[in-house]
Amino acid sequence: MINENINENRGLDIELISNQALKLKNKFLTIEEEKLLPKNDIKLYTTLFWSAKESVYKKINIKNIYLKSNINIEKIDKNNQIIKTKLIINENVTYINVFWLIFDSIVITYTD
């Protein structure tokens, strides 16, 4: 069951841009999500996708949710710095926007 206060909760994540997310991408990205990664700046965007999923996870605050199968990245809008995610829990689907900022070697993501 999705948290009934999901629209009131916020998720925030801060990550250092590194090779860590790139090394683990098969654990949290689907094949379709990998296709959304730009060929240039792969380290940045892999970290960004990891952080976006973490922000959604923190927003919903539900146990036994998996970044790869329950939280999907649907679309990335680079101009407005928004990632559209789809949260799938049982039969329920909820779309959550994740916004991002980049400072030096840090990625900050947060949900609406």
C-alpha positions in Angstrom: 0.0 0.0 0.0 1.3 3.4 -0.9 1.6 5.9 2.0 -1.6 7.9 2.1 0.4 11.0 2.9 2.7 10.5 -0.1 1.9 14.0 -1.5 2.9 15.6 1.8 6.2 13.8 2.1 9.4 14.9 0.5 12.5 13.0 -0.4 16.0 14.4 -0.6 19.3 12.8 -1.6 22.9 14.1 -1.9 25.5 12.1 -3.8 29.1 12.6 -4.7 29.6 12.2 -8.4 31.8 9.1 -8.6 32.2 5.7 -10.3 30.2 4.1 -7.5 26.8 4.3 -9.2 28.4 3.4 -12.6 29.7 0.2 -11.1 26.4 -0.7 -9.6 24.1 0.4 -12.4 22.9 -3.1 -13.2 21.5 -3.4 -9.7 19.3 -0.3 -9.9 18.7 0.5 -13.6 16.6 -1.4 -16.1 17.7 -1.8 -19.7 15.1 0.9 -20.7 16.6 3.3 -18.1 20.1 2.7 -19.4 19.0 3.8 -22.8 18.1 7.2 -21.3 21.7 7.7 -20.1 23.6 10.1 -22.4 26.8 8.7 -23.9 28.8 11.7 -22.7 28.9 12.3 -18.9 27.8 8.8 -18.1 29.3 9.0 -14.6 27.3 12.2 -13.8 24.0 10.8 -15.1 24.3 7.4 -13.5 24.9 9.1 -10.2 21.9 11.4 -11.0 19.6 8.4 -11.7 20.8 6.7 -8.5 20.1 9.8 -6.5 16.7 10.4 -8.1 15.6 6.9 -7.2 16.9 7.3 -3.6 14.9 10.6 -3.3 11.7 8.7 -4.3 12.5 5.9 -1.9 13.0 8.4 0.9 9.7 10.2 0.0 7.6 7.1 0.2 9.2 5.5 3.3 8.0 2.0 2.6 10.0 -1.2 3.3 10.8 -3.8 0.7 10.8 -1.4 -2.2 13.5 -2.1 -4.9 15.1 0.7 -6.9 15.2 -1.4 -10.0 11.8 -2.9 -10.1 9.6 -0.5 -8.1 11.0 2.9 -9.1 11.4 3.6 -12.8 12.8 6.6 -14.5 10.4 7.4 -17.3 11.9 10.7 -18.8 14.6 13.2 -18.1 14.1 16.9 -18.9 17.6 18.4 -18.9 16.4 21.9 -19.6 14.1 22.1 -16.6 16.2 19.6 -14.5 13.3 17.3 -13.8 13.3 13.5 -13.9 9.8 11.9 -14.2 9.7 8.7 -12.2 7.1 6.0 -11.9 6.5 4.2 -8.6 5.0 0.8 -9.0 3.7 -1.0 -5.9 1.5 -4.0 -6.6 -1.2 -2.7 -8.9 -0.7 0.9 -7.9 1.2 3.4 -10.1 2.2 6.9 -9.0 4.2 9.4 -10.9 6.7 11.5 -9.0 8.8 14.4 -10.3 12.4 14.6 -9.0 14.3 17.8 -9.4 18.1 18.1 -9.4 20.9 20.5 -8.8 24.6 20.0 -9.4 27.3 21.8 -7.4 30.9 21.0 -8.3 31.1 17.2 -7.8 27.8 16.9 -5.8 24.3 15.9 -7.1 21.3 17.0 -5.1 17.9 15.5 -5.9 14.6 16.2 -4.3 10.9 15.3 -4.9 7.9 17.5 -5.2 
